[in-house]
Amino acid sequence: MTAAPQLARTAPAAVEAVLDRLRPLLGDRLTTSAAVCEQHGRDESYHDPMPPDAVAFAESTEEVAAIVRACADHTVPVIPFGTGTSLEGHVAALRGGICLDLSHMTAILEVRPEDMDCTVQAGVTRKQLNEHLRDTGLFFPIDPGADASLGGMAATRASGTNAVRYGTMREAVLALTVVTADGRVLKTGRRARKSAAGYDLTRLFVGSEGTLGVITEVTLRLHGIPECVLSAVCPFPGLKAAVDTVIETIQTGVPIARIEFLDANQMRGINAYSGTDYAIAPTLFLEFHGTEAFAREQVGMVEAIAAEHGATGFQWAETLEDRNRLWQARHNAYYAGLALKPGAKGFSSDVCVPISRLADCLADTAEDCAASSVVTAIVGHVGDGNFHVLFIVDPDAPEEVAAARALNDRIVARALAMEGTCTGEHGVGYGKMAFLEAEHGPEGMAVMRALKVALDPDDIMNPGKIVRV
Ligand SMILES: Cc1cc2nc3c(=O)[nH]c(=O)nc-3n(C[C@H](O)[C@H](O)[C@H](O)COP(=O)(O)OP(=O)(O)OC[C@H]3O[C@@H](n4cnc5c(N)ncnc54)[C@H](O)[C@@H]3O)c2cc1C
């Protein structure tokens, strides 16, 4: 639905030269199969895909370095690939080249319970890590709906439902091993919990979307599994009542673990998709972590705030199985939204505003959505001021697509006017580059461009994303 930018494709002779060099190293882990290339040029979004010329499956940092060096010698693009669940055309090979798939790099290198951290290869997914940690009493909290790779999550600065309590990948990543655009191996930091040692290289690569280098290992902060976890769903008499409850909860300082907003349309989709029978109303999904006494104290505080806003119908999920069902329904919100209009495709806004502006931003957005002909569903990590409007459109109906685009533009402009951002967690890819310019202005973009040129002078790392050089 969004046409990919038309950039000149890489000369076939240059690609052939790289393939000749890599074949002896990778054997059948290097492929030009059309089906595999097609699958690696698309993400989960509505943006037009663009296949690479070949896909290389690496198994170690040394192999990644060898692949990048070969590409650098022939000025051939390298597009890192985790699990392909990003949403802004991130992995489209806009100039062709080699897709570097890290999904074979699944070693959990070290877990250090005494320091509450671990180091993993970049292809390990968040669910694989939590499965591995199960008996240690520790867990990794960051949960984008998809089972994404930890390298991809670091590269997109991902977050999810737990971010309100545990932070995003910006806080979770302690250090990275990165292969730079000229094939050198760089450690961006140590395991110390804090450091004032020069420029923050770790955070430079977190969120760089494969445009500055390839992340091959990630050192992550872990958390203790809470003694008591209480989850609930609660419908509200209106959107404002739900959002005001969120704002007061955050402003009161309740350390809530999850507080997610879903509008009535989204709830209709959830019931249809997940077979649940929740009320069709603006709803909060909530979770409390702590000791039994502390979790129950938080529940009491939030129930009192919600009651002041007319909500009393907390529906509790008591067992682990019930809690998992509740959060799986929430994580399936994207696909549930699509169920509102069979055959349709979805695309999602991702704005984030300061918490004090959330009520106005969401109310104006809901009004806009109600006035539009486009089918929409709203869902959000509202404890952080972050929400998504899912536009559910027939991709073959240009007027519907245009109306959804116009609505999205208004939502982003409103968030920026409220000192918010065009993307709270999904990132930029090629889909949000125009909004990035609006957010950072010429000065900010000039610094980003200077960084890109300094670290990747030949523009081989995922070219055509974030900044154009
Ligand atoms: C249903 C659904 C729900 C989602 N919910 C959320 C959510 O709640 N919060 C959220 O933050 N996101 C969410 N997402 C988006 C998505 O899961 C994230 O963007 C994810 O972090 C991407 O990880 P990946 O492994 O799939 O990366 P990919 O999609 O493979 O790659 C993403 C980008 O990172 C780069 N990259 C990948 N691996 C590396 C690496 N090792 N080194 C350098 N660059 C690399 C790629 O080149 C690309 O630019 C959702 C997606 C879906 C489909």
The ligand as a Gaussian input file, in Angstrom:
#p B3LYP/6-31G(d) Opt

LIG

0 1
 C        1.439000      -8.247000      16.108000
 C        2.598000      -7.348000      16.378000
 C        2.644000      -6.633000      17.570000
 C        3.725000      -5.787000      17.840000
 N        3.758000      -5.114000      19.026000
 C        4.823000      -4.343000      19.317000
 C        4.906000      -3.686000      20.579000
 O        4.018000      -3.773000      21.403000
 N        6.021000      -2.960000      20.839000
 C        7.046000      -2.834000      19.925000
 O        8.052000      -2.192000      20.227000
 N        6.978000      -3.440000      18.721000
 C        5.901000      -4.184000      18.403000
 N        5.853000      -4.808000      17.191000
 C        6.966000      -4.591000      16.213000
 C        8.115000      -5.632000      16.202000
 O        7.818000      -6.786000      16.897000
 C        9.415000      -4.982000      16.598000
 O        9.777000      -3.952000      15.712000
 C       10.604000      -5.962000      16.770000
 O       11.389000      -5.336000      17.748000
 C       11.455000      -6.272000      15.533000
 O       12.272000      -7.408000      15.802000
 P       12.618000      -8.470000      14.640000
 O       13.531000      -9.481000      15.185000
 O       11.367000      -8.976000      14.022000
 O       13.392000      -7.507000      13.635000
 P       13.222000      -7.385000      12.060000
 O       11.835000      -7.036000      11.709000
 O       13.824000      -8.568000      11.414000
 O       14.161000      -6.124000      11.814000
 C       13.782000      -4.867000      12.289000
 C       14.877000      -3.839000      11.994000
 O       16.012000      -4.105000      12.785000
 C       17.130000      -4.436000      11.980000
 N       17.787000      -5.569000      12.630000
 C       17.248000      -6.779000      12.928000
 N       18.156000      -7.528000      13.558000
 C       19.280000      -6.783000      13.652000
 C       20.566000      -7.003000      14.180000
 N       20.904000      -8.153000      14.766000
 N       21.497000      -6.015000      14.079000
 C       21.183000      -4.828000      13.511000
 N       19.989000      -4.569000      12.987000
 C       19.044000      -5.537000      13.063000
 C       16.594000      -4.738000      10.613000
 O       17.526000      -4.424000       9.597000
 C       15.374000      -3.846000      10.561000
 O       15.729000      -2.539000      10.214000
 C        4.775000      -5.656000      16.886000
 C        4.720000      -6.379000      15.690000
 C        3.649000      -7.202000      15.426000
 C        3.633000      -7.963000      14.128000

